[in-house]
Amino acid sequence: MSIQNLQRYDPFADEGNASNESDIHIRIQQRNGKKTLTTVQGIDEKYDKRKILKYCKKEFACNGTVVSREEYGEVIQMQGDQRERIADWLIRNKIADKEKIKVHGF
């Protein structure tokens, strides 16, 4: 018998098999002090991530970059907590369905 309240929960861990390869994961990472970094992973290869970043930077008034990781592919990084804004932007521009976007973080 295990007590549910005493088990550790990692908000950044994927839910196992419930996650699909075509899902878009939006995460936040803590940096120095109050500073945070938002990462977007899993956008389909048919979309130009640099062009997406260009429009998001202008609309959200933040800076960002596209980094290439072996295990994750190309990942969009933006300054600040942009999780809700980027999720809404992806849905509004028909890049992803609401069911395919997974927002992680604290």
C-alpha positions as CSV (number, residue, x, y, z in Angstrom):
1,M,0.0,0.0,0.0
2,S,1.4,3.4,-0.9
3,I,0.2,6.8,0.2
4,Q,-0.6,9.1,-2.8
5,N,0.4,12.3,-1.1
6,L,3.9,11.2,-0.3
7,Q,4.9,10.2,-3.9
8,R,7.1,12.5,-5.9
9,Y,5.6,14.2,-8.9
10,D,7.9,15.6,-11.7
11,P,6.0,18.1,-13.8
12,F,8.6,17.9,-16.6
13,A,8.4,14.1,-16.9
14,D,6.3,12.8,-19.8
15,E,3.2,10.8,-18.9
16,G,4.7,7.6,-20.5
17,N,2.6,6.0,-23.2
18,A,-0.1,8.7,-23.0
19,S,2.2,11.0,-24.8
20,N,2.3,10.8,-28.6
21,E,5.2,11.5,-30.9
22,S,3.2,14.2,-32.7
23,D,2.5,16.1,-29.5
24,I,4.0,19.6,-29.0
25,H,5.6,20.1,-25.6
26,I,5.8,23.6,-24.2
27,R,8.0,23.8,-21.1
28,I,9.4,26.5,-18.8
29,Q,12.9,26.4,-17.2
30,Q,14.0,28.6,-14.3
31,R,17.2,30.6,-15.0
32,N,18.9,33.1,-12.7
33,G,16.6,34.7,-10.1
34,K,13.3,35.5,-11.7
35,K,14.4,34.9,-15.3
36,T,12.7,32.0,-17.1
37,L,13.1,30.3,-20.5
38,T,10.2,28.8,-22.5
39,T,11.0,25.9,-24.8
40,V,8.7,24.5,-27.6
41,Q,9.5,21.0,-28.9
42,G,7.7,18.7,-31.4
43,I,6.5,21.1,-34.1
44,D,6.2,19.3,-37.4
45,E,9.1,19.4,-39.7
46,K,7.1,20.9,-42.5
47,Y,7.0,24.2,-40.6
48,D,10.0,26.6,-40.6
49,K,10.8,27.0,-36.9
50,R,12.9,30.1,-37.6
51,K,9.9,31.8,-39.3
52,I,7.6,30.8,-36.4
53,L,10.1,32.3,-34.0
54,K,10.4,35.5,-36.0
55,Y,6.6,36.1,-35.7
56,C,6.4,35.1,-32.1
57,K,9.3,37.4,-31.1
58,K,7.6,40.3,-32.7
59,E,4.2,39.5,-31.2
60,F,5.3,38.6,-27.7
61,A,8.1,41.3,-27.5
62,C,10.7,38.8,-26.4
63,N,14.0,37.4,-27.7
64,G,14.6,33.8,-28.7
65,T,16.5,31.3,-30.7
66,V,16.2,27.9,-32.4
67,V,18.6,25.3,-31.1
68,S,19.3,21.9,-32.6
69,R,19.4,18.9,-30.2
70,E,20.2,15.3,-31.2
71,E,17.5,13.7,-29.1
72,Y,14.8,16.3,-29.6
73,G,15.5,17.9,-33.0
74,E,15.0,21.6,-33.4
75,V,13.7,23.3,-30.3
76,I,12.4,26.9,-30.1
77,Q,13.6,28.8,-27.0
78,M,12.1,32.1,-25.9
79,Q,12.8,34.5,-23.0
80,G,10.2,34.7,-20.3
81,D,7.1,32.7,-19.5
82,Q,5.4,32.5,-22.9
83,R,3.6,29.1,-22.4
84,E,0.0,30.3,-22.7
85,R,0.8,32.8,-25.4
86,I,2.7,30.4,-27.7
87,A,0.0,27.7,-27.2
88,D,-2.7,30.2,-28.2
89,W,-0.6,31.3,-31.2
90,L,-0.1,27.8,-32.4
91,I,-3.8,27.0,-32.2
92,R,-4.8,30.4,-33.8
93,N,-2.5,29.9,-36.8
94,K,-3.6,26.2,-37.2
95,I,-0.1,24.8,-36.7
96,A,-1.4,22.4,-34.0
97,D,-4.7,21.3,-32.5
98,K,-5.5,22.0,-28.8
99,E,-5.4,18.3,-28.0
100,K,-1.8,18.0,-29.4
101,I,-0.3,20.7,-27.2
102,K,1.0,19.7,-23.8
103,V,2.0,22.6,-21.5
104,H,4.4,21.6,-18.7
105,G,5.8,23.6,-15.8
106,F,5.2,24.9,-12.3
